[in-house]
């Protein structure tokens, strides 16, 4: 059995050779029937989706969302002054669409029958749970990618050459959204940006709205926005978004776990799959802040 793999019982004894003058072989080693998990990222972004469309909303391979076009001076439904007795002119709004095609992601874990018989931990179930976390992590990376693409497409990029984040970058990003009628609701930060925020006296002295639970990813509120920290965001980046319009998720197949046995190989397997697509809903609802 590979080094570090769980053994066959709850106790074992340290090895020793006849030539040594040690009594270490008398000292028992206890193998706990649990695994101490590695530290994991806090995954928080799925809950910010404007909409999550499940399988029932996607009858075919793709989901097409009809969208009212962004308001501009040329395409807004016009309210026109009409003279007495004159014909009321016909006006219409413009529409566009967003197409989401869910992509399949998968992972297969195999465990020998001997490992299942001898191990003191259900390795198949453990790996299935671990795979679930990794799929959620992948989904969050897709969300960050969508925010990045949307910010660039809208030209809502705010960059500075400073080593720290100035307040003016935050307000400029908010202005970019507000100029297009969006309401900045969340600021999603990488760890270096968060460190800058924690060292800006303006926010420190304002008590960051009294957030008292340090296990929560919410670290405070700034200018009315919830401030979140995510390790899936590059350390020197931050995103200001209007969560009601920023991105959507289409999930044709939710996270699915299936177990099967391969008798010829004397192994058990877990197959984990998901069909999902993440896309920006409105490009103008996201802005990216870049620090150095």
C-alpha positions in Angstrom: 0.0 0.0 0.0 1.4 3.5 -0.9 3.0 5.5 1.8 0.4 7.7 3.6 -2.5 5.5 2.6 -4.9 4.5 5.3 -4.2 1.1 6.8 -6.3 -1.9 7.6 -7.1 -1.3 11.2 -7.5 1.3 13.9 -4.0 0.7 15.3 -0.6 -0.4 14.0 2.9 -0.5 15.5 6.0 1.4 14.6 8.5 -0.7 12.7 11.8 -1.7 14.3 14.7 -4.0 13.4 16.3 -6.6 15.7 19.7 -4.7 15.7 18.3 -1.6 17.2 18.2 -0.9 20.9 14.9 0.9 20.8 11.5 0.0 22.3 9.7 2.1 19.7 7.9 -1.1 18.4 6.0 -1.0 21.7 4.5 2.4 21.0 1.1 2.1 19.2 0.2 4.3 16.2 -3.5 5.2 16.0 -5.1 5.7 12.6 -8.2 7.8 12.9 -11.2 6.8 10.8 -11.3 10.3 9.2 -9.3 12.5 6.9 -8.2 16.0 7.9 -9.1 18.0 4.8 -6.8 20.4 3.1 -7.8 24.1 3.5 -10.2 25.1 0.8 -11.3 28.3 -0.9 -14.5 29.9 0.2 -16.8 29.7 -2.9 -19.3 32.5 -2.9 -20.0 33.7 -6.4 -22.8 31.3 -7.5 -25.2 33.1 -5.2 -24.7 36.4 -7.0 -26.1 35.1 -10.3 -28.9 37.2 -11.7 -30.6 33.9 -12.7 -29.8 30.3 -12.6 -31.6 28.3 -15.3 -32.0 24.6 -14.5 -32.7 21.6 -16.8 -36.4 22.3 -17.0 -35.7 25.7 -18.6 -33.4 24.2 -21.2 -35.4 21.7 -23.3 -32.7 21.4 -26.0 -29.0 21.7 -26.3 -28.9 25.5 -25.9 -30.7 28.2 -24.0 -31.6 31.4 -25.9 -32.5 34.4 -23.7 -34.5 37.2 -25.3 -33.0 40.5 -24.1 -34.3 44.0 -24.4 -31.5 46.0 -26.0 -29.5 48.4 -23.8 -31.1 51.8 -23.8 -29.4 54.4 -26.0 -30.6 57.6 -27.4 -31.3 55.9 -30.7 -33.1 52.7 -29.6 -35.1 53.8 -26.5 -38.8 53.7 -26.9 -39.6 57.3 -27.7 -42.3 59.3 -26.1 -43.3 61.9 -28.7 -45.3 65.0 -28.4 -48.4 64.7 -30.6 -50.4 67.6 -32.0 -54.1 67.8 -31.6 -55.8 65.6 -34.2 -52.5 64.2 -35.5 -51.8 60.5 -35.8 -49.9 58.9 -32.9 -46.7 57.5 -34.3 -45.7 53.9 -33.9 -42.7 53.3 -31.6 -41.0 50.0 -30.7 -38.2 48.8 -28.4 -35.3 46.9 -29.8 -34.4 43.3 -28.7 -31.5 41.0 -28.9 -30.6 37.6 -27.5 -28.0 35.7 -25.4 -27.3 32.1 -26.3 -25.8 29.7 -23.6 -24.6 26.3 -24.6 -23.9 24.1 -21.5 -20.5 22.3 -21.6 -20.0 19.0 -20.0 -17.3 18.7 -17.3 -16.4 15.3 -15.7 -14.1 13.4 -13.4 -13.8 9.7 -12.7 -12.3 8.2 -9.6 -11.3 4.6 -9.2 -10.5 2.7 -6.0 -9.5 -1.0 -5.9 -11.7 -3.4 -4.1 -8.8 -4.1 -1.7 -8.7 -0.5 -0.7 -12.4 -0.5 -0.1 -12.2 -3.6 2.0 -9.1 -2.6 4.0 -9.5 1.1 4.4 -11.1 2.6 7.5 -12.5 5.5 5.4 -15.0 5.1 2.5 -12.6 6.4 -0.1 -15.2 6.4 -2.9 -17.6 8.6 -0.9 -14.7 10.8 0.2 -13.5 11.4 -3.3 -17.1 12.0 -4.5 -17.4 14.8 -1.9 -14.0 16.2 -2.9 -14.9 16.2 -6.6 -18.1 18.1 -5.7 -16.0 20.9 -4.2 -13.7 20.9 -7.3 -16.6 21.3 -9.6 -17.9 24.2 -7.6 -14.5 25.7 -7.8 -14.4 25.3 -11.6 -17.8 27.0 -11.8 -16.6 29.9 -9.8 -13.6 30.3 -12.1 -16.0 30.4 -15.1 -17.9 33.2 -13.3 -14.8 35.3 -12.8 -13.8 34.7 -16.5 -17.3 36.0 -17.5 -16.9 39.1 -15.4 -13.5 39.8 -16.9 -14.8 39.4 -20.5 -17.8 41.6 -19.8 -15.7 44.4 -18.2 -13.3 44.5 -21.1 -16.1 44.4 -23.7 -17.8 47.4 -21.9 -14.6 49.3 -21.6 -15.2 49.4 -17.8 -11.5 48.9 -16.9 -10.0 51.0 -14.2 -6.2 50.7 -13.8 -3.6 52.5 -11.8 0.1 52.3 -11.4 0.0 52.6 -7.6 1.1 49.9 -5.3 -2.1 50.3 -3.3 -5.8 50.8 -4.2 -7.0 54.5 -4.1 -10.6 55.3 -3.2 -10.9 57.0 -6.6 -10.6 53.7 -8.4 -13.6 52.4 -6.5 -15.7 55.5 -7.2 -14.7 55.5 -10.9 -15.8 51.9 -11.3 -19.1 52.7 -9.6 -19.5 55.7 -11.9 -19.0 53.4 -15.0 -21.9 51.3 -13.9 -24.1 54.2 -12.8 -23.6 56.0 -16.1 -25.4 53.1 -17.8 -28.2 53.0 -15.2 -26.8 50.1 -13.2 -26.6 50.0 -9.4 -23.3 48.8 -8.0 -24.2 46.1 -5.4 -21.0 44.0 -4.8 -17.3 44.5 -4.9 -15.5 41.2 -5.4 -11.8 41.5 -4.5 -8.6 39.5 -4.7 -6.5 39.2 -1.6 -4.1 42.1 -2.3 -7.0 44.5 -3.0 -8.6 43.4 0.2 -5.4 44.1 2.1 -5.4 47.6 0.6 -8.9 48.2 1.7 -8.1 47.1 5.3 -5.4 49.7 5.4 -7.5 52.7 4.1 -8.3 54.7 7.2 -11.6 55.9 5.7 -13.0 52.4 5.8 -11.2 51.2 9.0 -12.6 54.0 11.0 -16.1 53.5 9.6 -16.1 50.1 11.3 -16.8 48.3 8.0 -20.5 48.1 9.0 -19.7 46.0 12.1 -19.2 42.6 10.4 -18.7 40.3 13.4 -18.4 36.8 12.0 -14.8 36.3 10.6 -15.8 33.1 8.9 -18.0 35.0 6.4 -16.6 36.1 3.1 -18.4 39.4 3.5 -15.8 41.7 5.0 -17.9 44.9 5.1 -19.8 47.4 3.0 -18.2 50.3 1.1 -20.4 53.0 -0.5 -23.4 50.7 -0.1 -21.7 47.7 -1.8 -21.1 44.3 -0.1 -17.4 43.7 -0.2 -16.4 40.0 -0.8 -13.0 38.4 -1.0 -12.4 35.5 -3.4 -9.3 33.5 -4.1 -10.6 32.8 -7.6 -10.1 36.5 -8.4 -6.5 37.5 -9.2 -4.9 39.0 -6.1 -4.5 42.4 -7.6 -7.9 42.6 -9.2 -11.4 43.5 -8.1 -14.8 43.6 -9.8 -17.6 46.0 -9.1 -20.9 44.5 -10.3 -24.7 45.0 -10.3 -25.6 41.4 -9.3 -29.1 41.8 -10.7 -27.7 42.1 -14.2 -24.1 40.9 -14.2 -24.2 37.2 -15.1 -26.4 34.1 -15.5 -25.8 30.4 -15.2 -27.4 27.7 -17.4 -27.2 24.2 -15.9 -28.4 21.5 -18.2 -27.2 18.8 -15.9 -26.6 19.6 -12.2 -23.7 18.0 -10.4 -24.3 14.3 -10.8 -22.6 11.5 -9.0 -22.8 7.9 -10.2 -21.1 4.8 -8.8 -20.3 1.6 -10.7 -18.1 -1.5 -10.4 -15.7 -3.0 -12.9 -15.6 -6.7 -12.1 -12.8 -7.5 -14.5 -10.5 -4.9 -12.8 -11.9 -5.6 -9.3 -12.4 -1.8 -8.9 -15.1 0.6 -7.9 -15.6 3.9 -9.6 -17.3 7.2 -9.1 -18.1 9.3 -12.1 -19.0 13.0 -11.4 -20.4 15.1 -14.2 -22.0 18.5 -14.8 -23.2 20.4 -17.9 -23.1 24.1 -17.3 -22.5 27.4 -19.0 -21.8 30.8 -17.4 -22.2 34.0 -19.4 -22.3 37.8 -18.7 -25.9 39.0 -19.0 -25.1 42.7 -19.5 -21.5 43.7 -20.1 -22.1 47.2 -18.6 -23.0 45.7 -15.3 -19.4 44.8 -14.5 -16.3 46.9 -14.0 -12.7 45.6 -13.3 -10.2 47.4 -11.1 -6.5 46.5 -11.7 -3.8 47.4 -9.2 -0.1 46.5 -9.2 
